[in-house]
Amino acid sequence: MTHVIKGQTLSFGTSHLHVKHEQKGAIVVADDGTILWSGPQPLLPHGFRQLPCDDFGSQIVMPGFVDAHIHFPQYRMLAAPGKDLLDWLTRFTFPEESRYADPAFAAAAADVFLSRLYAHGTTSALAFCSVHKTCADALFSAAAARNMALITGKTMMDRNAIPAVQDDPETGARESTELYSAWHGKGRLRYAVTPRFAVTSTEAQLKISGELLASLDGALMQTHLSESPGEIAFVKQLFPDARDYTDVYDRFGLLSNRSLFAHGIHLSERECARLSESGSGVVHCPTSNTFLGSGLMPMSHLRKISRPVAVGIATDVGGGTNYSMLATLGEAYKVQMLAGYKPTAAELFHMATQGNAERLHISHETGSIDTGKFADLVVLDPNATPVLASRQELSNSLEDVLFSLMILGDDRAIRATYVAGRKVHERVSPQA
């Protein structure tokens, strides 16, 4: 039913410099889950004042987080150690992903996975699945039941992995097309062509991936790029004629304004220029980069004014060590400080909401609290723990509060989460 959500409302425009903030704000949610009105509580139209209301007082009501890179089949794998990326994939990831051939296992896992996202304030995601069609079907089905904006696709791998998680170019193309036909555009769902990365795809599979991206109207493409030195060296062995790692994808038509490349840590000037020219985006995954020792991704290098590359941000669970976008923003701040750049909290929160929504081409329906968009919301409690509460005694601005939340906050700071206006998570009795 139509209802009102009150609190300290916060939203961003096209940049972090465009802040919409009301100390006492209100959001009116229509029956279909979209936002009818938002603004200061004193200006709430009289026709809405008697509606049912969730009043969160001075807690922050803002757009739900958008995770631009996360692996559904790795949801149990946080804190699985590896000597490096390739060792981690072989020892842990591929055996775990092999379990998703079982439809019952995949369906049960999808419910847990989405519940875990909501408990950490994430309302939309671009997610990897396993190589199995059953895995993507399960995640699409679970997201459809929740009216969630979710983008995913079956992973394609035809070499350098255990047989249980390999397909072949023709099977990958056929199943991707079938999944696209079944799910893309159904409700708020979209398809992403998903070759895992150049290490696990032959030239034939990468060629078919490019053809799929060109032929599947509105589909995105997600893969990995320039994550670790060992991976880059392996790609050079596999594609000796390519100018660099980015050129491997470019040769097969995989650079576009609908292409998202996770990591992008060790990119050359030429690679950044080509990514910028094609409109491709790079997704910063700070907790996985530090956990696996892959390197420090320099955002200022990618964003150079002469050839800017659009940058998103993501948890990268399960190489990433936390479902929390708050923790991810905190880690990004530390990584960028070490890389010579000092981002503001507002900049990072913008990246995790409106910015990521733009990268994923879903900003017309989520990412802010503008009228007409879906009420995908997270409620943040700046005083969720004694440590946070003590810190707020020193906060003098919204920036102070946001900074404290991303450095000290975790799932305890998530008071409630809404997807399309429906409350999907609530922390009824917050505990320290």
C-alpha positions as CSV (number, residue, x, y, z in Angstrom):
1,M,0.0,0.0,0.0
2,T,1.0,3.6,-0.4
3,H,3.0,4.7,2.6
4,V,5.5,7.3,3.9
5,I,9.1,6.8,5.1
6,K,10.5,9.6,7.3
7,G,14.0,10.3,8.4
8,Q,17.1,12.4,7.6
9,T,17.0,12.0,3.8
10,L,20.1,12.0,1.6
11,S,20.6,11.5,-2.1
12,F,23.1,12.5,-4.8
13,G,22.7,13.9,-8.3
14,T,25.1,13.3,-11.2
15,S,28.1,14.0,-9.0
16,H,28.9,14.0,-5.3
17,L,28.9,17.8,-5.4
18,H,25.1,17.7,-6.0
19,V,23.7,16.7,-2.6
20,K,20.1,16.5,-1.7
21,H,19.8,16.5,2.1
22,E,16.9,17.1,4.4
23,Q,17.4,16.9,8.2
24,K,13.7,16.1,8.4
25,G,12.7,14.5,5.1
26,A,9.9,12.3,3.9
27,I,9.5,9.9,1.0
28,V,6.1,8.8,-0.3
29,V,6.0,5.3,-1.8
30,A,3.3,4.3,-4.2
31,D,1.5,0.9,-4.4
32,D,3.9,-0.2,-7.2
33,G,7.0,0.6,-5.2
34,T,7.9,3.8,-6.9
35,I,8.5,7.2,-5.3
36,L,5.5,9.5,-5.5
37,W,7.1,12.4,-3.7
38,S,10.1,13.3,-1.6
39,G,11.1,16.5,0.2
40,P,11.0,18.3,3.6
41,Q,8.5,16.9,6.0
42,P,6.8,20.3,6.5
43,L,6.0,20.3,2.8
44,L,4.5,16.9,2.7
45,P,1.2,17.2,0.8
46,H,-1.9,17.0,3.0
47,G,-3.2,14.1,1.0
48,F,-0.3,11.9,2.2
49,R,-0.2,12.9,5.9
50,Q,-2.6,10.3,7.1
51,L,-0.8,7.4,5.3
52,P,0.9,4.6,7.2
53,C,4.4,5.8,8.1
54,D,7.8,4.3,9.0
55,D,9.5,7.1,11.0
56,F,13.2,6.7,11.5
57,G,13.7,10.0,13.3
58,S,17.2,11.4,12.7
59,Q,18.5,8.2,11.1
60,I,19.7,8.6,7.4
61,V,17.3,7.4,4.7
62,M,19.1,7.2,1.4
63,P,19.3,5.2,-1.8
64,G,20.2,1.5,-1.3
65,F,23.7,0.5,-2.2
66,V,24.4,-0.8,-5.7
67,D,27.1,-3.4,-5.9
68,A,28.8,-3.3,-9.3
69,H,30.7,-6.6,-9.0
70,I,29.9,-9.6,-6.8
71,H,30.1,-13.4,-7.2
72,F,26.9,-15.2,-6.2
73,P,28.4,-18.7,-6.1
74,Q,31.2,-17.5,-3.8
75,Y,28.9,-16.3,-1.1
76,R,30.3,-18.8,1.4
77,M,33.9,-18.2,0.5
78,L,34.9,-15.1,2.3
79,A,38.3,-15.5,4.1
80,A,39.3,-18.4,1.9
81,P,43.1,-17.9,1.7
82,G,45.2,-18.2,-1.4
83,K,48.8,-17.5,-2.3
84,D,47.5,-15.2,-5.1
85,L,44.5,-14.9,-7.4
86,L,45.2,-17.9,-9.6
87,D,46.0,-20.2,-6.6
88,W,42.8,-19.0,-4.9
89,L,40.7,-19.8,-7.9
90,T,42.1,-23.3,-8.3
91,R,42.0,-24.3,-4.6
92,F,38.7,-22.8,-3.5
93,T,36.7,-21.1,-6.2
94,F,36.3,-23.6,-8.9
95,P,35.4,-26.5,-6.5
96,E,32.8,-24.3,-4.8
97,E,31.2,-23.1,-8.0
98,S,30.9,-26.7,-9.3
99,R,28.1,-27.2,-6.7
100,Y,25.8,-24.9,-8.6
101,A,25.0,-27.5,-11.2
102,D,22.4,-28.7,-8.6
103,P,19.2,-26.7,-9.0
104,A,18.1,-27.2,-5.4
105,F,21.5,-26.1,-4.1
106,A,21.5,-23.0,-6.3
107,A,17.9,-22.1,-5.3
108,A,18.6,-22.3,-1.6
109,A,21.9,-20.4,-2.0
110,A,20.1,-17.6,-4.0
111,D,17.7,-16.9,-1.1
112,V,20.6,-16.7,1.4
113,F,22.7,-14.6,-0.9
114,L,20.0,-11.9,-1.5
115,S,19.1,-11.9,2.2
116,R,22.7,-11.2,3.0
117,L,22.8,-8.3,0.5
118,Y,19.8,-6.8,2.1
119,A,21.2,-7.1,5.6
120,H,24.1,-5.0,4.5
121,G,22.0,-2.4,2.7
122,T,22.6,-3.5,-0.9
123,T,19.5,-3.3,-3.1
124,S,20.9,-3.8,-6.6
125,A,23.8,-5.7,-8.0
126,L,25.7,-6.8,-11.1
127,A,26.5,-10.4,-10.2
128,F,28.6,-13.3,-11.6
129,C,27.0,-16.7,-11.5
130,S,28.7,-20.1,-12.1
131,V,29.1,-21.7,-15.5
132,H,25.9,-23.6,-15.0
133,K,22.6,-22.3,-16.4
134,T,20.8,-23.6,-13.3
135,C,22.8,-21.0,-11.2
136,A,21.7,-18.0,-13.3
137,D,18.1,-19.3,-13.4
138,A,18.1,-19.6,-9.6
139,L,19.4,-16.1,-9.0
140,F,17.1,-14.5,-11.6
141,S,14.1,-16.3,-10.1
142,A,14.9,-15.2,-6.5
143,A,15.5,-11.5,-7.6
144,A,12.3,-11.5,-9.7
145,A,10.3,-12.6,-6.6
146,R,11.6,-9.6,-4.8
147,N,11.1,-7.1,-7.6
148,M,14.8,-6.3,-7.4
149,A,17.0,-4.6,-10.0
150,L,19.6,-7.3,-10.7
151,I,21.9,-8.0,-13.6
152,T,23.6,-11.3,-14.0
153,G,24.5,-14.0,-16.5
154,K,26.0,-17.5,-16.7
155,T,29.8,-17.5,-16.6
156,M,31.6,-18.7,-19.7
157,M,34.9,-20.7,-19.3
158,D,36.3,-23.2,-21.7
159,R,39.9,-23.7,-20.5
160,N,42.2,-23.5,-17.5
161,A,39.6,-24.7,-15.0
162,I,38.4,-28.0,-13.6
163,P,36.0,-29.8,-16.0
164,A,33.0,-29.3,-13.7
165,V,33.1,-25.6,-14.3
166,Q,33.9,-25.5,-18.0
167,D,31.6,-25.2,-21.0
168,D,32.4,-24.7,-24.7
169,P,31.9,-21.7,-26.9
170,E,28.7,-23.1,-28.6
171,T,27.1,-24.2,-25.3
172,G,28.0,-20.9,-23.6
173,A,26.4,-19.0,-26.5
174,R,23.3,-21.1,-26.6
175,E,22.6,-21.0,-22.9
176,S,23.4,-17.3,-22.6
177,T,20.8,-16.6,-25.4
178,E,18.3,-18.8,-23.7
179,L,18.8,-17.0,-20.4
180,Y,18.6,-13.6,-22.0
181,S,15.3,-14.6,-23.7
182,A,13.8,-15.9,-20.5
183,W,14.9,-13.2,-18.1
184,H,16.1,-10.0,-19.7
185,G,13.5,-7.2,-19.3
186,K,11.3,-9.4,-17.0
187,G,10.5,-7.0,-14.2
188,R,13.7,-5.3,-13.2
189,L,16.1,-8.0,-14.5
190,R,18.8,-7.6,-17.1
191,Y,21.3,-9.9,-18.7
192,A,25.1,-9.6,-18.7
193,V,27.3,-11.5,-21.1
194,T,29.9,-13.0,-18.8
195,P,33.2,-14.4,-20.0
196,R,35.1,-14.9,-16.7
197,F,38.4,-13.5,-18.0
198,A,40.9,-14.0,-20.7
199,V,42.7,-16.7,-18.8
200,T,39.7,-19.1,-18.9
201,S,38.3,-18.3,-22.3
202,T,39.8,-19.3,-25.7
203,E,39.7,-16.9,-28.7
204,A,36.7,-18.8,-30.0
205,Q,34.7,-18.1,-26.8
206,L,35.8,-14.5,-26.6
207,K,34.7,-14.0,-30.2
208,I,31.3,-15.5,-29.4
209,S,31.1,-13.2,-26.3
210,G,31.6,-10.2,-28.5
211,E,28.9,-11.4,-30.9
212,L,26.5,-11.9,-28.0
213,L,27.1,-8.4,-26.7
214,A,26.4,-7.0,-30.2
215,S,23.3,-9.0,-30.8
216,L,21.5,-9.1,-27.4
217,D,19.8,-5.7,-27.2
218,G,20.4,-3.9,-23.9
219,A,22.6,-6.6,-22.4
220,L,25.7,-5.6,-20.4
221,M,29.1,-7.4,-20.4
222,Q,31.1,-8.1,-17.3
223,T,34.6,-9.7,-16.9
224,H,37.9,-9.1,-15.1
225,L,40.9,-7.1,-16.2
226,S,44.4,-6.4,-15.0
227,E,43.8,-7.7,-11.4
228,S,47.2,-9.3,-10.5
229,P,50.7,-9.4,-12.0
230,G,50.6,-13.2,-12.3
231,E,47.3,-13.0,-14.2
232,I,48.7,-10.4,-16.6
233,A,51.8,-12.4,-17.3
234,F,49.6,-15.5,-18.0
235,V,47.4,-13.5,-20.4
236,K,50.5,-12.4,-22.2
237,Q,51.5,-16.0,-22.7
238,L,48.0,-17.0,-24.0
239,F,47.7,-14.0,-26.3
240,P,51.2,-13.1,-27.4
241,D,50.1,-11.0,-30.4
242,A,47.9,-8.7,-28.3
243,R,49.4,-5.3,-27.4
244,D,48.3,-5.6,-23.8
245,Y,45.5,-7.2,-21.6
246,T,42.9,-4.7,-22.7
247,D,43.7,-5.3,-26.3
248,V,42.7,-8.9,-25.9
249,Y,39.1,-7.9,-25.1
250,D,39.2,-5.1,-27.7
251,R,40.0,-7.5,-30.5
252,F,36.8,-9.4,-29.9
253,G,34.4,-6.4,-29.6
254,L,34.1,-6.5,-25.8
255,L,34.9,-2.8,-25.1
256,S,31.7,-0.7,-25.1
257,N,29.7,1.7,-23.0
258,R,27.9,-1.4,-21.6
259,S,31.1,-3.2,-20.6
260,L,32.3,-3.4,-17.0
261,F,35.8,-4.6,-16.2
262,A,36.5,-5.5,-12.5
263,H,39.7,-4.4,-10.9
264,G,41.8,-2.5,-13.5
265,I,44.7,-2.1,-11.1
266,H,47.7,-2.2,-13.4
267,L,46.5,-0.4,-16.5
268,S,48.8,1.4,-18.9
269,E,48.3,4.8,-20.3
270,R,47.3,3.2,-23.7
271,E,44.8,0.9,-22.0
272,C,43.1,3.8,-20.1
273,A,42.9,5.8,-23.3
274,R,41.2,3.0,-25.1
275,L,38.8,2.2,-22.3
276,S,37.9,5.9,-22.1
277,E,37.4,6.1,-25.9
278,S,35.1,3.1,-25.9
279,G,33.1,4.2,-22.9
280,S,34.0,1.1,-20.9
281,G,33.9,1.2,-17.1
282,V,36.3,-0.2,-14.5
283,V,35.0,-1.4,-11.1
284,H,37.2,-0.8,-8.1
285,C,37.2,-3.8,-5.7
286,P,39.4,-2.7,-2.8
287,T,38.8,-5.4,-0.2
288,S,39.6,-8.3,-2.6
289,N,42.6,-6.4,-4.0
290,T,44.2,-6.1,-0.6
291,F,43.2,-9.5,0.6
292,L,44.7,-11.3,-2.4
293,G,47.6,-9.0,-2.6
294,S,46.8,-7.9,-6.1
295,G,47.8,-4.3,-5.8
296,L,46.4,-0.8,-5.2
297,M,44.1,0.5,-7.9
298,P,44.8,4.3,-8.4
299,M,41.5,6.0,-9.2
300,S,43.2,9.3,-10.0
301,H,45.2,7.5,-12.8
302,L,42.0,6.1,-14.4
303,R,40.2,9.4,-14.0
304,K,42.8,11.6,-15.7
305,I,41.0,14.5,-17.3
306,S,42.5,14.0,-20.8
307,R,41.1,10.4,-21.0
308,P,38.8,9.7,-18.1
309,V,37.6,6.1,-17.4
310,A,34.3,5.7,-15.5
311,V,35.0,4.0,-12.2
312,G,32.5,2.0,-10.1
313,I,32.9,0.3,-6.8
314,A,32.1,-3.1,-5.5
315,T,32.5,-5.7,-2.7
316,D,33.7,-8.5,-5.0
317,V,32.5,-11.2,-2.6
318,G,34.0,-13.8,-2.1
319,G,37.5,-12.5,-3.0
320,G,36.2,-9.4,-1.2
321,T,36.1,-9.8,2.5
322,N,32.8,-8.1,3.4
323,Y,29.3,-7.9,2.0
324,S,29.1,-4.4,3.5
325,M,29.4,-1.5,1.1
326,L,30.3,0.7,4.1
327,A,33.3,-1.5,4.8
328,T,34.1,-1.4,1.1
329,L,34.1,2.4,1.0
330,G,36.3,2.5,4.1
331,E,38.8,0.2,2.4
332,A,38.6,2.2,-0.8
333,Y,39.5,5.3,1.2
334,K,42.6,3.6,2.6
335,V,43.7,2.2,-0.7
336,Q,43.4,5.6,-2.4
337,M,45.3,7.3,0.4
338,L,48.1,4.9,-0.2
339,A,47.8,5.5,-4.0
340,G,48.2,9.3,-3.4
341,Y,44.5,10.4,-3.6
342,K,42.2,11.5,-0.8
343,P,38.5,10.9,-1.6
344,T,35.8,12.4,0.4
345,A,33.1,10.4,2.0
346,A,30.4,12.0,-0.2
347,E,32.4,11.0,-3.3
348,L,32.5,7.4,-2.2
349,F,28.9,7.3,-1.2
350,H,27.9,8.8,-4.5
351,M,29.9,6.0,-6.3
352,A,28.1,3.3,-4.3
353,T,24.6,4.7,-5.2
354,Q,23.9,7.0,-8.2
355,G,27.4,6.5,-9.7
356,N,27.1,2.7,-9.8
357,A,23.5,2.9,-11.0
358,E,24.8,5.0,-13.9
359,R,27.6,2.5,-14.6
360,L,25.0,-0.3,-14.7
361,H,22.5,1.7,-16.8
362,I,19.8,1.5,-14.2
363,S,19.9,5.1,-12.9
364,H,16.5,5.7,-14.5
365,E,15.0,3.5,-11.9
366,T,17.3,3.5,-8.8
367,G,20.3,5.1,-7.3
368,S,18.6,8.2,-5.9
369,I,15.3,9.2,-4.2
370,D,13.9,11.1,-7.2
371,T,10.2,10.9,-8.0
372,G,9.4,8.1,-10.3
373,K,12.3,5.9,-9.3
374,F,11.8,2.7,-7.3
375,A,12.0,3.1,-3.5
376,D,15.2,1.1,-3.1
377,L,16.4,2.5,0.2
378,V,18.7,1.9,3.1
379,V,18.3,3.4,6.5
380,L,21.6,4.1,8.3
381,D,22.0,4.5,12.0
382,P,24.9,6.8,12.8
383,N,24.7,5.7,16.4
384,A,24.4,2.0,15.9
385,T,27.3,1.1,18.2
386,P,28.8,2.7,21.2
387,V,31.9,3.5,19.2
388,L,29.9,5.2,16.5
389,A,27.8,7.0,19.0
390,S,30.9,8.4,20.7
391,R,32.3,9.5,17.3
392,Q,29.1,11.4,16.5
393,E,29.7,13.5,19.6
394,L,32.5,15.1,17.5
395,S,30.7,15.2,14.2
396,N,30.0,18.7,12.9
397,S,28.8,18.0,9.4
398,L,27.1,15.4,7.1
399,E,30.6,14.6,5.7
400,D,31.8,13.8,9.3
401,V,28.8,11.5,9.8
402,L,29.3,9.7,6.5
403,F,33.0,9.4,7.0
404,S,32.5,7.8,10.4
405,L,30.0,5.3,9.0
406,M,32.3,4.1,6.2
407,I,35.2,3.7,8.5
408,L,33.5,2.3,11.6
409,G,30.1,1.1,10.2
410,D,29.1,-2.5,9.4
411,D,25.8,-4.4,9.1
412,R,24.9,-3.2,12.6
413,A,24.5,0.3,11.1
414,I,21.9,-1.0,8.7
415,R,18.6,-0.1,10.4
416,A,16.4,-1.2,7.5
417,T,16.4,-2.0,3.8
418,Y,13.6,-1.5,1.2
419,V,13.4,-2.9,-2.3
420,A,10.8,-1.3,-4.4
421,G,9.2,0.1,-1.3
422,R,8.9,-3.2,0.5
423,K,10.9,-3.6,3.7
424,V,13.1,-6.7,3.1
425,H,15.3,-6.2,6.2
426,E,14.9,-4.6,9.6
427,R,17.2,-4.6,12.5
428,V,14.6,-4.4,15.2
429,S,16.8,-4.5,18.3
430,P,20.2,-3.1,17.3
431,Q,23.0,-4.4,19.6
432,A,26.6,-3.2,19.8
